[in-house]
Amino acid sequence: MLFVIIGYDGPEGEAKRKIHRPAHLANLKPLDEQERVILAGPLTDKAGSLLVLDFETQEEAERFAHTDPYTVQGIFERVEVHPFMQVLPKPR
């Protein structure tokens, strides 16, 4: 099941992002290797990040979002997790 994770940056998000990016990407790597990352990246207006990831349950998605280094280290001051249905492009 797909989930959208939106992480909203706090006031020091941009500066902290540079420091903690390697840990954040390392946290995503196993999901990417399992082809569970549909897309992920920063919002270009510097408001935060958007991730679309595949998890079995809402609880698993929530746990991932709240334990990711960007959340733990204070880059994200707020995180939202929403179930998502992909229409286009057609899922693999």
VEXGUVO-505464 format. One record per residue: x negated, y negated, z of N, C-alpha, C in turn. Coordinates in Angstrom, 1 decimal. Layout:
n_px|n_py|n_pz|ca_px|ca_py|ca_pz|c_px|c_py|c_pz
X|Y|Z|X|Y|Z|X|Y|Z
...
//
This chain:
n_px|n_py|n_pz|ca_px|ca_py|ca_pz|c_px|c_py|c_pz
-0.8|1.2|0.0|0.0|0.0|0.0|-0.9|-1.2|0.0
-0.5|-2.2|-0.8|-1.3|-3.4|-0.9|-1.0|-4.5|0.2
-2.0|-5.2|0.6|-1.8|-6.3|1.6|-2.6|-7.5|1.1
-2.0|-8.7|1.3|-2.7|-9.9|1.0|-3.2|-10.4|2.4
-4.4|-10.7|2.5|-5.0|-11.3|3.7|-5.4|-12.7|3.3
-4.9|-13.7|4.0|-5.3|-15.1|3.8|-6.0|-15.6|5.1
-7.2|-15.9|5.0|-8.0|-16.4|6.1|-8.2|-17.9|5.9
-7.7|-18.7|6.9|-7.8|-20.2|6.8|-9.0|-20.6|7.6
-9.9|-21.3|7.0|-11.2|-21.8|7.6|-10.9|-22.8|8.7
-11.7|-22.7|9.8|-11.7|-23.6|10.8|-12.6|-24.8|10.4
-12.8|-25.8|11.3|-13.6|-27.0|11.0|-15.0|-26.7|10.6
-15.6|-25.6|11.2|-17.0|-25.3|10.9|-17.1|-24.1|9.9
-16.0|-23.8|9.3|-15.9|-22.6|8.4|-17.0|-22.6|7.3
-17.1|-23.8|6.6|-18.0|-23.8|5.5|-19.5|-23.6|5.9
-19.9|-24.2|7.0|-21.3|-24.0|7.5|-21.5|-22.6|8.0
-20.5|-22.0|8.7|-20.7|-20.7|9.3|-20.6|-19.6|8.2
-19.8|-19.9|7.2|-19.6|-18.9|6.1|-21.0|-18.5|5.5
-21.9|-19.4|5.3|-23.2|-19.1|4.7|-24.0|-18.1|5.6
-23.9|-18.3|6.9|-24.6|-17.5|7.9|-24.0|-16.0|7.9
-22.7|-15.9|7.9|-22.0|-14.6|8.1|-21.6|-13.9|6.9
-21.8|-14.5|5.7|-21.4|-13.9|4.5|-22.0|-12.5|4.3
-23.2|-12.2|4.5|-23.7|-10.8|4.4|-23.0|-9.8|5.2
-22.6|-10.1|6.4|-21.9|-9.2|7.3|-20.5|-9.0|6.8
-19.9|-10.1|6.3|-18.5|-10.0|5.8|-18.5|-9.1|4.5
-19.5|-9.3|3.6|-19.5|-8.5|2.4|-19.8|-7.0|2.8
-20.7|-6.8|3.8|-21.0|-5.4|4.2|-19.7|-4.7|4.8
-18.9|-5.5|5.4|-17.6|-5.0|6.0|-16.7|-4.6|4.9
-16.7|-5.3|3.7|-15.9|-5.0|2.6|-16.4|-3.9|1.7
-17.7|-3.7|1.8|-18.4|-2.7|0.9|-17.7|-1.3|0.9
-17.5|-0.7|2.0|-16.9|0.6|2.0|-15.5|0.6|1.3
-14.7|-0.4|1.5|-13.4|-0.5|0.8|-13.6|-0.6|-0.7
-14.6|-1.5|-1.1|-14.9|-1.7|-2.5|-15.3|-0.3|-3.2
-16.2|0.4|-2.5|-16.7|1.7|-3.0|-15.5|2.7|-3.2
-14.5|2.5|-2.3|-13.3|3.4|-2.4|-12.3|2.8|-3.4
-12.6|1.8|-4.1|-11.7|1.1|-5.0|-10.4|0.6|-4.3
-10.6|0.1|-3.1|-9.4|-0.4|-2.3|-9.4|-1.9|-2.3
-10.4|-2.5|-2.9|-10.4|-4.0|-3.0|-9.9|-4.3|-4.4
-8.7|-5.0|-4.4|-8.1|-5.4|-5.7|-8.8|-6.7|-6.1
-8.9|-7.6|-5.2|-9.6|-8.9|-5.4|-9.9|-9.5|-4.1
-10.9|-10.3|-4.1|-11.3|-11.0|-2.9|-12.2|-12.2|-3.2
-12.1|-13.3|-2.5|-12.9|-14.4|-2.7|-12.4|-15.7|-2.0
-13.3|-16.7|-2.0|-13.0|-17.9|-1.4|-12.0|-18.8|-2.2
-11.2|-19.5|-1.5|-10.3|-20.5|-2.2|-11.2|-21.7|-2.6
-11.2|-22.2|-3.8|-12.1|-23.2|-4.3|-11.8|-24.6|-3.7
-10.7|-24.7|-3.0|-10.4|-26.0|-2.3|-11.0|-26.0|-0.9
-11.7|-24.9|-0.6|-12.4|-24.7|0.7|-11.4|-24.6|1.9
-10.2|-24.1|1.6|-9.2|-23.9|2.7|-9.4|-22.6|3.4
-10.1|-21.6|2.7|-10.3|-20.3|3.3|-10.6|-19.3|2.2
-10.0|-18.1|2.4|-10.2|-16.9|1.5|-9.0|-16.2|1.3
-8.9|-15.5|0.2|-7.8|-14.6|-0.2|-8.3|-13.2|-0.5
-7.7|-12.2|0.1|-8.1|-10.8|-0.2|-6.9|-10.0|-0.5
-6.9|-9.2|-1.5|-5.9|-8.2|-1.7|-6.5|-6.8|-1.6
-6.1|-6.1|-0.6|-6.7|-4.8|-0.2|-5.7|-3.7|-0.1
-6.1|-2.5|-0.2|-5.2|-1.4|-0.2|-5.5|-0.6|1.2
-4.4|-0.6|2.0|-4.4|0.1|3.3|-3.2|1.0|3.4
-3.3|2.0|4.3|-2.2|2.9|4.5|-1.1|2.2|5.2
-1.4|1.4|6.2|-0.4|0.8|7.1|-0.7|-0.7|7.3
0.3|-1.4|7.8|0.2|-2.8|8.2|-0.8|-2.9|9.3
-0.7|-1.9|10.3|-1.6|-2.0|11.4|-3.1|-1.9|11.0
-3.4|-1.0|10.0|-4.7|-0.9|9.5|-5.2|-2.2|8.8
-4.3|-2.8|8.1|-4.6|-4.1|7.5|-4.9|-5.2|8.5
-4.0|-5.2|9.5|-4.2|-6.2|10.6|-5.5|-6.0|11.4
-5.8|-4.7|11.6|-7.0|-4.4|12.4|-8.3|-4.9|11.6
-8.2|-4.6|10.3|-9.3|-5.0|9.4|-9.5|-6.6|9.4
-8.4|-7.3|9.3|-8.4|-8.7|9.2|-8.9|-9.3|10.5
-8.5|-8.8|11.6|-8.9|-9.4|12.9|-10.2|-8.9|13.4
-10.9|-7.9|12.8|-12.2|-7.5|13.2|-13.3|-7.9|12.1
-12.8|-8.5|11.0|-13.8|-8.9|10.0|-14.7|-9.9|10.6
-16.0|-9.9|10.2|-16.9|-10.9|10.8|-16.5|-12.4|10.6
-15.8|-12.7|9.5|-15.3|-14.1|9.3|-14.3|-14.5|10.3
-13.5|-13.5|10.8|-12.6|-13.8|11.9|-13.3|-13.9|13.2
-14.1|-12.8|13.5|-14.8|-12.7|14.8|-15.7|-13.9|15.0
-16.4|-14.3|14.0|-17.4|-15.4|14.1|-16.8|-16.8|14.0
-15.5|-16.9|13.8|-14.9|-18.2|13.8|-14.8|-19.0|12.5
-15.2|-18.3|11.4|-15.0|-18.9|10.1|-13.5|-19.1|9.8
-12.7|-18.1|10.0|-11.3|-18.2|10.0|-10.7|-18.5|11.3
-10.0|-19.6|11.3|-9.3|-20.0|12.6|-7.9|-19.4|12.7
-7.4|-18.9|11.5|-6.1|-18.3|11.4|-6.1|-17.3|10.3
-5.5|-16.1|10.5|-5.4|-15.1|9.5|-4.0|-14.6|9.4
-3.5|-14.5|8.1|-2.2|-14.0|7.9|-2.4|-12.7|7.1
-1.5|-11.7|7.4|-1.5|-10.4|6.6|-0.1|-10.2|6.2
0.1|-10.0|4.9|1.4|-9.8|4.3|1.4|-8.5|3.3
2.4|-7.7|3.4|2.5|-6.6|2.4|2.7|-7.3|1.0
2.2|-6.6|0.0|2.2|-7.2|-1.3|2.6|-6.1|-2.4
3.3|-6.5|-3.4|3.7|-5.6|-4.5|3.1|-6.2|-5.7
2.1|-5.5|-6.3|1.5|-5.9|-7.6|2.4|-5.6|-8.7
2.7|-6.6|-9.6|3.5|-6.4|-10.8|2.6|-6.5|-12.0
1.7|-7.5|-12.1|0.8|-7.6|-13.2|-0.6|-8.0|-12.6
-1.7|-7.6|-13.3|-1.6|-6.6|-14.3|-1.2|-5.3|-13.7
-0.7|-4.4|-14.5|-0.2|-3.1|-14.0|-1.3|-2.4|-13.1
-0.9|-1.9|-12.0|-1.9|-1.2|-11.1|-2.5|-0.1|-11.8
-3.8|0.2|-11.4|-4.5|1.3|-11.9|-3.9|2.6|-11.6
//
